[in-house]
Amino acid sequence: MIVQLELRPGAAISEAELSARLGIGRTPVREALQRLAREHLVQILPRRGVLVSELDIKRQLRLLEVRREVERLVARFAARRATEAERKQFADLAREFMTAAKTKDQTRFMRADKAFNDLSVRVARNEFAAGAMGLMHGLSRRFWFLHHRQAGDIESMASLHGVLAKAIADGDEPGAAKALDALIDYTTAFTRETVSTDF
């Protein structure tokens, strides 16, 4: 709900409200909110409630600095460590990204992106990199979801992901690192362009 902006940046939310809305008890909601606070998606204000974190361009750019380094490492490790079956999965995802680019299908891209991220961290076989990626992806997805219609180009984004997935499928470590840099360069430019867009 936060990533897809059902809960808007700056919105006040409560455990009771979320518990009723989701149909689950308050204890799992409280635990989820604590995790979301660690991921910087909400702020817990003692005795005042919970706020959905605001989106901030400068913070997003700092996040991208870290994403570049961690994701480059993950891409290189995935290219090096993938089994033949996993390489086939990356090749399938590369084709899926290219189809999403040609058809400008946002839903197809988002599904492929989630599958690609999950596969990459699993195949890199580094639990510390996986933990760091988990903290960053929710923030990045929410920012993209908010701004992609104004400043984003789904065709370019999907194509860049396709090139990266193919490099990993081919076991090309330098190519994967280069493709990742191109993707983060695009994402950084996209982030800067959002300064002139409205919510």
C-alpha positions in Angstrom: 0.0 0.0 0.0 2.9 2.4 0.7 4.9 1.5 -2.4 1.8 1.8 -4.6 0.7 5.0 -2.9 -2.5 3.8 -1.5 -1.0 5.2 1.7 0.4 8.6 0.5 3.6 10.2 1.7 3.0 12.1 4.9 -0.2 10.2 5.7 -0.9 9.4 9.4 -1.7 5.7 10.0 -2.5 3.7 13.1 -2.1 0.1 14.1 -5.8 -0.2 14.7 -6.8 1.2 11.3 -4.3 -1.0 9.5 -5.4 -4.1 11.5 -9.1 -3.5 10.6 -8.2 -2.7 6.9 -6.1 -5.8 6.5 -8.1 -8.1 8.6 -5.2 -9.2 10.8 -4.3 -8.7 14.4 -2.4 -5.7 15.8 0.7 -7.7 16.8 1.7 -8.6 13.2 0.8 -5.0 12.1 3.0 -3.6 14.9 5.9 -5.9 13.8 5.4 -4.9 10.1 5.5 -1.2 11.0 8.7 -1.7 12.9 10.2 -3.4 9.9 8.9 -0.6 7.6 10.5 1.9 10.0 13.9 0.2 9.6 13.4 0.4 5.8 12.6 4.1 6.1 9.1 3.7 4.7 7.4 4.9 7.8 8.3 7.0 10.9 7.1 5.9 14.3 6.5 8.9 16.5 6.3 7.8 20.2 2.8 8.6 21.6 1.9 10.4 18.4 1.4 7.6 15.9 2.9 6.5 12.6 3.6 8.6 9.5 4.3 7.4 6.0 7.7 8.8 5.1 7.8 11.7 2.8 9.6 11.4 -0.5 12.8 13.5 -0.7 14.9 14.0 -3.9 18.2 14.4 -2.0 17.6 11.3 0.0 16.7 9.4 -3.1 19.9 10.5 -4.8 21.9 9.4 -1.8 20.1 6.0 -1.9 21.1 5.7 -5.5 24.8 6.2 -4.6 24.6 3.1 -2.4 22.4 1.2 -4.8 25.0 1.6 -7.5 27.7 -0.1 -5.4 25.7 -2.8 -3.9 23.8 -3.7 -7.1 27.0 -3.7 -9.1 28.4 -6.3 -6.7 25.2 -8.3 -6.9 25.2 -8.2 -10.7 28.8 -9.3 -10.9 28.3 -12.1 -8.4 25.1 -13.3 -10.1 27.0 -13.4 -13.5 29.8 -15.4 -11.9 27.8 -17.8 -9.7 24.6 -18.6 -11.7 23.9 -22.2 -12.5 22.9 -23.1 -16.1 19.2 -23.3 -14.9 19.5 -19.8 -13.3 21.2 -18.4 -16.5 18.2 -19.6 -18.4 15.9 -17.8 -16.0 17.9 -14.6 -16.5 17.7 -15.1 -20.3 13.9 -15.5 -20.0 13.7 -12.3 -18.0 15.8 -10.5 -20.5 13.3 -11.4 -23.2 10.4 -10.4 -20.9 12.0 -7.0 -20.3 12.4 -6.4 -24.0 8.8 -7.4 -24.7 7.7 -4.9 -21.9 9.8 -2.3 -23.6 8.3 -2.8 -27.0 4.8 -2.9 -25.7 5.4 -0.2 -23.1 3.6 -2.5 -20.6 4.2 -1.1 -17.1 2.6 -4.1 -15.3 4.7 -6.6 -17.3 7.8 -4.6 -16.5 7.0 -4.3 -12.8 6.5 -8.1 -12.5 9.7 -8.9 -14.4 11.6 -6.3 -12.3 10.4 -8.0 -9.0 11.3 -11.5 -10.4 14.7 -10.2 -11.6 15.5 -8.6 -8.2 14.6 -11.7 -6.3 16.6 -13.9 -8.6 19.6 -11.7 -8.6 20.0 -11.6 -4.8 19.4 -15.3 -4.6 21.9 -16.2 -7.3 24.6 -13.7 -5.9 24.6 -15.9 -2.8 25.6 -13.2 -0.4 23.2 -12.7 2.5 24.7 -9.3 3.4 24.2 -7.9 -0.1 20.7 -9.4 -0.1 19.9 -7.6 3.2 21.1 -4.3 1.8 19.1 -4.7 -1.4 16.0 -5.5 0.6 16.3 -2.2 2.5 16.6 -0.2 -0.7 14.1 -1.7 -3.2 10.9 -0.6 -1.4 12.1 3.0 -1.3 13.1 3.0 -5.0 9.9 1.3 -6.1 7.8 3.8 -4.3 9.7 6.7 -5.9 9.4 5.2 -9.3 5.7 4.5 -8.9 5.0 8.1 -7.9 6.9 9.8 -10.7 7.2 7.4 -13.7 4.1 8.8 -15.5 5.5 12.3 -15.5 9.3 11.7 -15.9 9.7 8.0 -16.6 10.2 6.2 -19.9 9.1 2.6 -19.4 10.7 1.6 -22.7 14.1 2.8 -21.7 13.8 1.4 -18.2 12.7 -2.0 -19.4 15.4 -2.1 -22.1 18.2 -1.3 -19.6 17.0 -4.1 -17.4 16.9 -6.4 -20.4 20.6 -5.7 -21.2 21.5 -6.3 -17.6 19.6 -9.6 -17.4 21.2 -10.8 -20.6 24.8 -9.9 -19.4 24.1 -12.0 -16.2 22.7 -14.8 -18.3 25.8 -14.8 -20.5 28.1 -14.9 -17.4 29.6 -11.6 -18.5 30.8 -9.9 -15.2 32.2 -6.7 -16.8 29.1 -6.4 -19.0 26.8 -6.9 -16.0 28.7 -4.1 -14.1 28.5 -1.8 -17.1 24.8 -2.5 -17.7 24.1 -1.9 -14.0 25.9 1.5 -14.2 23.9 2.5 -17.3 20.7 1.6 -15.4 21.6 3.6 -12.3 22.7 6.5 -14.5 19.3 6.5 -16.1 17.6 6.2 -12.7 19.6 9.1 -11.4 18.7 11.3 -14.3 15.0 10.3 -13.9 15.2 11.2 -10.2 16.7 14.7 -11.0 13.9 15.2 -13.6 11.2 14.7 -11.0 12.1 18.0 -9.4 9.9 19.7 -12.0 7.0 17.2 -11.7 4.0 17.4 -9.4 2.7 14.6 -7.2 
